[in-house]
Amino acid sequence: MLPARRYPVLPDVGLLIGRLALGAIFIAHGWQKLTDTGHAAVTKMFDGIGIPLPSVAAAFATWVELLGGIALVLGVLVPLAGLLLAIDMAGAFWYVHMDKGFFADKGGYEFVMILGATALALALTGAGRFSLDGMLFDRGAREREPARV
């Protein structure tokens, strides 16, 4: 018997662990853009690498990473946060890392690929029961679930 069937809480524990780890990474990157680098420097960097509307893109990246990371940690609005973070990472892939190969040590896309894919996975699966989304919106679904032995 599969562990998830025998212990139906395990997928939710997995989602919690993934959300916490991914959220922490995005919070750190958003906070870094906001406080260490600053909007003007991020805008200048984005302009230098050819990102369209660099000021708008810098604000988007900063706030989506910071607030999206917080949303993942709390487990609130996870489908929306996951989608916006995946879009953010698609931009990082396209404009920064795509032409540098796979490996991150050479500036490649492996890191943004896993961040984007995991964010998209969370957007598609939701936050799980150990989240604000789960507590607020999934209550009726859990009550309707058949009992598992």
C-alpha atoms as an extended CHARMM CRD file, in Angstrom:
* protein
*
       149  EXT
         1         1  MET       CA              0.0000000000        0.0000000000        0.0000000000  PROA      1               0.0000000000
         2         2  LEU       CA              1.2900000000        3.4360000000       -0.8930000000  PROA      2               0.0000000000
         3         3  PRO       CA              2.2380000000        5.6180000000        2.1100000000  PROA      3               0.0000000000
         4         4  ALA       CA             -0.0110000000        8.4820000000        0.9400000000  PROA      4               0.0000000000
         5         5  ARG       CA             -3.0290000000        6.1500000000        0.8840000000  PROA      5               0.0000000000
         6         6  ARG       CA             -2.2490000000        4.7000000000        4.2730000000  PROA      6               0.0000000000
         7         7  TYR       CA             -1.4300000000        8.1140000000        5.7290000000  PROA      7               0.0000000000
         8         8  PRO       CA             -3.5340000000       10.6280000000        3.7690000000  PROA      8               0.0000000000
         9         9  VAL       CA             -1.9220000000       13.5500000000        5.6200000000  PROA      9               0.0000000000
        10        10  LEU       CA              1.4520000000       12.9520000000        3.9140000000  PROA      10              0.0000000000
        11        11  PRO       CA              0.6920000000       14.8750000000        0.6800000000  PROA      11              0.0000000000
        12        12  ASP       CA             -0.3260000000       17.8720000000        2.7880000000  PROA      12              0.0000000000
        13        13  VAL       CA              2.8900000000       17.6200000000        4.8040000000  PROA      13              0.0000000000
        14        14  GLY       CA              4.8120000000       17.5140000000        1.5200000000  PROA      14              0.0000000000
        15        15  LEU       CA              3.0150000000       20.6230000000        0.2640000000  PROA      15              0.0000000000
        16        16  LEU       CA              3.7680000000       22.3990000000        3.5520000000  PROA      16              0.0000000000
        17        17  ILE       CA              7.4860000000       21.5760000000        3.3660000000  PROA      17              0.0000000000
        18        18  GLY       CA              7.6640000000       22.6610000000       -0.2800000000  PROA      18              0.0000000000
        19        19  ARG       CA              5.7620000000       25.8860000000        0.3760000000  PROA      19              0.0000000000
        20        20  LEU       CA              7.9700000000       26.8160000000        3.3380000000  PROA      20              0.0000000000
        21        21  ALA       CA             11.2220000000       26.1750000000        1.4710000000  PROA      21              0.0000000000
        22        22  LEU       CA             10.1610000000       27.8810000000       -1.7450000000  PROA      22              0.0000000000
        23        23  GLY       CA              8.5700000000       30.7630000000        0.1190000000  PROA      23              0.0000000000
        24        24  ALA       CA             11.7480000000       31.3840000000        2.1190000000  PROA      24              0.0000000000
        25        25  ILE       CA             13.8200000000       31.5140000000       -1.0720000000  PROA      25              0.0000000000
        26        26  PHE       CA             11.4620000000       33.9800000000       -2.7430000000  PROA      26              0.0000000000
        27        27  ILE       CA             11.1920000000       36.1430000000        0.3800000000  PROA      27              0.0000000000
        28        28  ALA       CA             14.9940000000       36.3680000000        0.5300000000  PROA      28              0.0000000000
        29        29  HSD       CA             15.2630000000       37.3770000000       -3.1330000000  PROA      29              0.0000000000
        30        30  GLY       CA             12.4320000000       39.9010000000       -2.9400000000  PROA      30              0.0000000000
        31        31  TRP       CA             13.8230000000       41.3780000000        0.2880000000  PROA      31              0.0000000000
        32        32  GLN       CA             17.2590000000       41.6160000000       -1.2900000000  PROA      32              0.0000000000
        33        33  LYS       CA             15.8480000000       43.5410000000       -4.2610000000  PROA      33              0.0000000000
        34        34  LEU       CA             13.8440000000       45.8090000000       -1.9610000000  PROA      34              0.0000000000
        35        35  THR       CA             16.4360000000       46.6270000000        0.7030000000  PROA      35              0.0000000000
        36        36  ASP       CA             19.9560000000       45.6640000000       -0.4000000000  PROA      36              0.0000000000
        37        37  THR       CA             19.8450000000       46.4660000000       -4.0990000000  PROA      37              0.0000000000
        38        38  GLY       CA             17.0180000000       48.9870000000       -4.2670000000  PROA      38              0.0000000000
        39        39  HSD       CA             14.5030000000       49.7360000000       -6.9980000000  PROA      39              0.0000000000
        40        40  ALA       CA             16.7880000000       52.0970000000       -8.9420000000  PROA      40              0.0000000000
        41        41  ALA       CA             19.6190000000       49.5660000000       -9.1270000000  PROA      41              0.0000000000
        42        42  VAL       CA             17.3030000000       46.6840000000      -10.0480000000  PROA      42              0.0000000000
        43        43  THR       CA             15.7500000000       48.8750000000      -12.7530000000  PROA      43              0.0000000000
        44        44  LYS       CA             19.1970000000       49.7700000000      -14.0960000000  PROA      44              0.0000000000
        45        45  MET       CA             20.2440000000       46.1030000000      -14.1140000000  PROA      45              0.0000000000
        46        46  PHE       CA             17.0190000000       45.0730000000      -15.8890000000  PROA      46              0.0000000000
        47        47  ASP       CA             17.4920000000       47.8500000000      -18.4340000000  PROA      47              0.0000000000
        48        48  GLY       CA             21.0780000000       46.7180000000      -19.0430000000  PROA      48              0.0000000000
        49        49  ILE       CA             20.0000000000       43.1760000000      -19.9060000000  PROA      49              0.0000000000
        50        50  GLY       CA             17.1960000000       44.3180000000      -22.1880000000  PROA      50              0.0000000000
        51        51  ILE       CA             14.1120000000       43.6360000000      -20.1020000000  PROA      51              0.0000000000
        52        52  PRO       CA             11.2070000000       45.6820000000      -21.4860000000  PROA      52              0.0000000000
        53        53  LEU       CA              9.7460000000       48.3380000000      -19.1610000000  PROA      53              0.0000000000
        54        54  PRO       CA             12.5800000000       47.8250000000      -16.6800000000  PROA      54              0.0000000000
        55        55  SER       CA             11.0690000000       49.9570000000      -13.9170000000  PROA      55              0.0000000000
        56        56  VAL       CA              7.7600000000       48.0750000000      -14.0700000000  PROA      56              0.0000000000
        57        57  ALA       CA              9.5630000000       44.7340000000      -14.3280000000  PROA      57              0.0000000000
        58        58  ALA       CA             11.7490000000       45.5970000000      -11.3180000000  PROA      58              0.0000000000
        59        59  ALA       CA              8.7150000000       46.4750000000       -9.2160000000  PROA      59              0.0000000000
        60        60  PHE       CA              6.9300000000       43.3210000000      -10.3970000000  PROA      60              0.0000000000
        61        61  ALA       CA              9.8770000000       41.0500000000       -9.6130000000  PROA      61              0.0000000000
        62        62  THR       CA             10.5300000000       42.6400000000       -6.2190000000  PROA      62              0.0000000000
        63        63  TRP       CA              6.9640000000       42.5920000000       -4.9530000000  PROA      63              0.0000000000
        64        64  VAL       CA              5.9360000000       39.2740000000       -6.5040000000  PROA      64              0.0000000000
        65        65  GLU       CA              8.9600000000       37.5780000000       -4.9800000000  PROA      65              0.0000000000
        66        66  LEU       CA              8.5070000000       39.1910000000       -1.5560000000  PROA      66              0.0000000000
        67        67  LEU       CA              4.7160000000       39.0160000000       -1.2390000000  PROA      67              0.0000000000
        68        68  GLY       CA              4.4420000000       35.7740000000       -3.1990000000  PROA      68              0.0000000000
        69        69  GLY       CA              6.9970000000       34.1760000000       -0.8980000000  PROA      69              0.0000000000
        70        70  ILE       CA              5.0520000000       35.3520000000        2.1450000000  PROA      70              0.0000000000
        71        71  ALA       CA              1.8450000000       33.9870000000        0.5930000000  PROA      71              0.0000000000
        72        72  LEU       CA              3.5000000000       30.5970000000        0.0960000000  PROA      72              0.0000000000
        73        73  VAL       CA              4.7450000000       30.4660000000        3.6840000000  PROA      73              0.0000000000
        74        74  LEU       CA              1.3140000000       31.3710000000        5.0530000000  PROA      74              0.0000000000
        75        75  GLY       CA             -0.4870000000       29.2620000000        2.4980000000  PROA      75              0.0000000000
        76        76  VAL       CA             -2.7720000000       32.0560000000        1.3570000000  PROA      76              0.0000000000
        77        77  LEU       CA             -3.7880000000       32.6710000000       -2.2740000000  PROA      77              0.0000000000
        78        78  VAL       CA             -1.2900000000       29.9860000000       -3.2710000000  PROA      78              0.0000000000
        79        79  PRO       CA             -2.6550000000       29.3620000000       -6.7900000000  PROA      79              0.0000000000
        80        80  LEU       CA             -2.3160000000       33.0610000000       -7.6280000000  PROA      80              0.0000000000
        81        81  ALA       CA              1.0550000000       33.4650000000       -5.8840000000  PROA      81              0.0000000000
        82        82  GLY       CA              2.4040000000       30.3210000000       -7.5620000000  PROA      82              0.0000000000
        83        83  LEU       CA              1.3050000000       31.5010000000      -11.0010000000  PROA      83              0.0000000000
        84        84  LEU       CA              2.8150000000       34.9780000000      -10.5610000000  PROA      84              0.0000000000
        85        85  LEU       CA              6.0770000000       33.5130000000       -9.2470000000  PROA      85              0.0000000000
        86        86  ALA       CA              6.2170000000       31.0820000000      -12.1930000000  PROA      86              0.0000000000
        87        87  ILE       CA              5.7470000000       34.0240000000      -14.5840000000  PROA      87              0.0000000000
        88        88  ASP       CA              8.5250000000       35.8970000000      -12.7470000000  PROA      88              0.0000000000
        89        89  MET       CA             10.8530000000       32.9120000000      -13.1660000000  PROA      89              0.0000000000
        90        90  ALA       CA              9.8880000000       32.5420000000      -16.8310000000  PROA      90              0.0000000000
        91        91  GLY       CA             11.0780000000       36.1200000000      -17.3270000000  PROA      91              0.0000000000
        92        92  ALA       CA             14.3130000000       35.3870000000      -15.4530000000  PROA      92              0.0000000000
        93        93  PHE       CA             14.8050000000       32.3120000000      -17.6400000000  PROA      93              0.0000000000
        94        94  TRP       CA             14.0970000000       34.1590000000      -20.8900000000  PROA      94              0.0000000000
        95        95  TYR       CA             15.9960000000       37.3870000000      -20.2800000000  PROA      95              0.0000000000
        96        96  VAL       CA             18.8620000000       36.3180000000      -18.0330000000  PROA      96              0.0000000000
        97        97  HSD       CA             19.6720000000       32.6020000000      -17.9560000000  PROA      97              0.0000000000
        98        98  MET       CA             18.5220000000       30.8850000000      -21.1530000000  PROA      98              0.0000000000
        99        99  ASP       CA             21.6520000000       31.5400000000      -23.2080000000  PROA      99              0.0000000000
       100       100  LYS       CA             24.0570000000       30.5760000000      -20.4130000000  PROA      100             0.0000000000
       101       101  GLY       CA             23.3860000000       26.8540000000      -20.4400000000  PROA      101             0.0000000000
       102       102  PHE       CA             21.8930000000       24.6340000000      -17.7880000000  PROA      102             0.0000000000
       103       103  PHE       CA             24.1900000000       24.8610000000      -14.7720000000  PROA      103             0.0000000000
       104       104  ALA       CA             23.7800000000       27.6990000000      -12.2660000000  PROA      104             0.0000000000
       105       105  ASP       CA             27.5300000000       27.9990000000      -11.6170000000  PROA      105             0.0000000000
       106       106  LYS       CA             27.8400000000       29.3540000000      -15.1620000000  PROA      106             0.0000000000
       107       107  GLY       CA             24.7690000000       31.5930000000      -14.8730000000  PROA      107             0.0000000000
       108       108  GLY       CA             22.4970000000       28.9250000000      -16.3490000000  PROA      108             0.0000000000
       109       109  TYR       CA             18.8370000000       28.2740000000      -15.7800000000  PROA      109             0.0000000000
       110       110  GLU       CA             18.7400000000       25.2610000000      -13.4510000000  PROA      110             0.0000000000
       111       111  PHE       CA             17.8530000000       27.3380000000      -10.3640000000  PROA      111             0.0000000000
       112       112  VAL       CA             15.1340000000       29.4530000000      -12.0040000000  PROA      112             0.0000000000
       113       113  MET       CA             13.7800000000       26.3250000000      -13.6960000000  PROA      113             0.0000000000
       114       114  ILE       CA             13.2300000000       24.4920000000      -10.4030000000  PROA      114             0.0000000000
       115       115  LEU       CA             11.8610000000       27.6220000000       -8.7160000000  PROA      115             0.0000000000
       116       116  GLY       CA              9.4210000000       28.2660000000      -11.5580000000  PROA      116             0.0000000000
       117       117  ALA       CA              8.3700000000       24.6340000000      -11.9160000000  PROA      117             0.0000000000
       118       118  THR       CA              7.7700000000       24.2640000000       -8.1850000000  PROA      118             0.0000000000
       119       119  ALA       CA              5.8210000000       27.5250000000       -8.0440000000  PROA      119             0.0000000000
       120       120  LEU       CA              3.6840000000       26.3270000000      -10.9650000000  PROA      120             0.0000000000
       121       121  ALA       CA              3.1830000000       22.9470000000       -9.2830000000  PROA      121             0.0000000000
       122       122  LEU       CA              1.8920000000       24.7210000000       -6.1750000000  PROA      122             0.0000000000
       123       123  ALA       CA             -0.3540000000       26.9080000000       -8.3260000000  PROA      123             0.0000000000
       124       124  LEU       CA             -1.8850000000       23.7450000000       -9.7880000000  PROA      124             0.0000000000
       125       125  THR       CA             -2.1260000000       21.6580000000       -6.5950000000  PROA      125             0.0000000000
       126       126  GLY       CA             -2.9820000000       24.3440000000       -4.0770000000  PROA      126             0.0000000000
       127       127  ALA       CA             -1.5830000000       24.8270000000       -0.6030000000  PROA      127             0.0000000000
       128       128  GLY       CA             -2.8460000000       21.6980000000        1.1440000000  PROA      128             0.0000000000
       129       129  ARG       CA             -4.7090000000       21.4700000000        4.4300000000  PROA      129             0.0000000000
       130       130  PHE       CA             -1.8870000000       22.9820000000        6.5240000000  PROA      130             0.0000000000
       131       131  SER       CA             -2.4370000000       26.4710000000        5.1530000000  PROA      131             0.0000000000
       132       132  LEU       CA             -4.7230000000       29.4440000000        5.5070000000  PROA      132             0.0000000000
       133       133  ASP       CA             -6.2710000000       28.5100000000        2.1590000000  PROA      133             0.0000000000
       134       134  GLY       CA             -6.9260000000       25.0010000000        3.4810000000  PROA      134             0.0000000000
       135       135  MET       CA             -8.4270000000       26.2210000000        6.7220000000  PROA      135             0.0000000000
       136       136  LEU       CA            -10.6200000000       28.8540000000        5.0690000000  PROA      136             0.0000000000
       137       137  PHE       CA            -11.7110000000       27.2580000000        1.8090000000  PROA      137             0.0000000000
       138       138  ASP       CA            -11.3400000000       23.4590000000        1.9910000000  PROA      138             0.0000000000
       139       139  ARG       CA            -13.3730000000       22.8070000000        5.1300000000  PROA      139             0.0000000000
       140       140  GLY       CA            -16.4230000000       21.5040000000        3.2540000000  PROA      140             0.0000000000
       141       141  ALA       CA            -14.3000000000       19.3490000000        0.9410000000  PROA      141             0.0000000000
       142       142  ARG       CA            -12.6810000000       17.5690000000        3.8910000000  PROA      142             0.0000000000
       143       143  GLU       CA            -16.0680000000       16.9730000000        5.5130000000  PROA      143             0.0000000000
       144       144  ARG       CA            -17.3420000000       15.3580000000        2.2770000000  PROA      144             0.0000000000
       145       145  GLU       CA            -14.3170000000       13.0720000000        1.8700000000  PROA      145             0.0000000000
       146       146  PRO       CA            -15.0370000000        9.4200000000        2.4760000000  PROA      146             0.0000000000
       147       147  ALA       CA            -13.4290000000        8.0060000000        5.5910000000  PROA      147             0.0000000000
       148       148  ARG       CA            -10.1540000000        6.2090000000        4.9440000000  PROA      148             0.0000000000
       149       149  VAL       CA             -8.9780000000        3.2620000000        6.9190000000  PROA      149             0.0000000000
